[in-house]
Amino acid sequence: MSAEQAQKVMEECRRFGATEVLLLKLQLENNASLQAATEELFRKYDHIDILINNAGTLLPNPLADKTLEEISLQIQTNLEGPI
């Protein structure tokens, strides 16, 4: 999602009554990025009401043609990151 698209989502949330919206850009496959975002979030708020995860990766080549690194990236981004 581009910064412009994210801004539009924030504006829509506010239009529908959200009083506060926090947008965090991070890399789900990077644990340090996740930790920094989590710390920032909980410095500002004591809980999460709604979390929108708009991250994901898909490498279109067949599974048999994927490298271990590509498979690992997909698992880290799509499964481990949101958890």
C-alpha positions in Angstrom: 0.0 0.0 0.0 1.4 3.4 -0.9 1.5 6.3 1.5 -1.3 8.0 -0.4 -3.5 4.9 -0.1 -2.8 4.6 3.6 -3.7 8.2 4.1 -7.0 7.6 2.3 -7.7 4.6 4.6 -7.0 6.8 7.7 -9.4 9.5 6.3 -12.1 6.9 5.8 -11.6 5.6 9.4 -12.1 9.2 10.7 -15.1 9.7 8.4 -16.7 6.7 10.0 -16.1 8.0 13.5 -12.6 6.9 14.5 -11.2 9.5 16.9 -7.6 8.3 16.7 -5.9 6.4 13.9 -2.2 5.3 14.1 -0.5 4.3 10.9 2.7 2.3 11.3 4.9 1.3 8.3 7.0 -1.8 9.0 8.5 -4.9 7.5 6.7 -8.0 8.8 9.6 -10.3 8.0 11.9 -8.1 10.1 11.6 -8.9 13.9 13.3 -5.6 14.9 10.8 -3.6 12.8 7.9 -5.5 14.5 9.3 -4.9 17.9 9.8 -1.2 17.3 6.2 -0.8 15.9 4.8 -2.7 18.9 6.7 -0.5 21.4 5.5 2.6 19.6 2.0 1.4 19.6 1.9 0.6 23.3 3.7 3.8 24.3 0.7 5.6 22.8 -2.2 3.2 23.6 -2.8 0.5 26.3 -4.7 -1.8 23.9 -5.7 -2.3 20.3 -9.3 -2.0 19.2 -8.8 -2.8 15.5 -5.8 -4.0 13.6 -5.7 -3.9 9.8 -2.9 -5.9 8.4 -2.4 -5.0 4.8 0.8 -7.0 4.3 1.5 -10.0 2.3 3.8 -11.4 -0.3 3.3 -13.8 -3.1 6.0 -15.1 -5.4 4.1 -16.4 -8.4 6.5 -19.1 -9.5 5.5 -22.7 -8.7 6.4 -24.1 -5.3 8.9 -26.6 -6.9 10.8 -23.6 -8.4 11.0 -21.6 -5.2 14.2 -21.3 -3.2 14.2 -22.0 0.5 14.8 -18.2 1.0 11.7 -17.3 -1.0 9.5 -19.8 0.9 10.9 -18.5 4.2 10.1 -14.9 3.2 6.5 -15.8 2.4 6.1 -17.7 5.7 7.7 -14.8 7.7 5.6 -12.2 6.0 2.3 -13.9 5.6 2.1 -16.1 8.7 4.6 -15.1 11.4 4.5 -11.3 10.9 0.8 -10.8 11.7 0.9 -13.1 14.7 
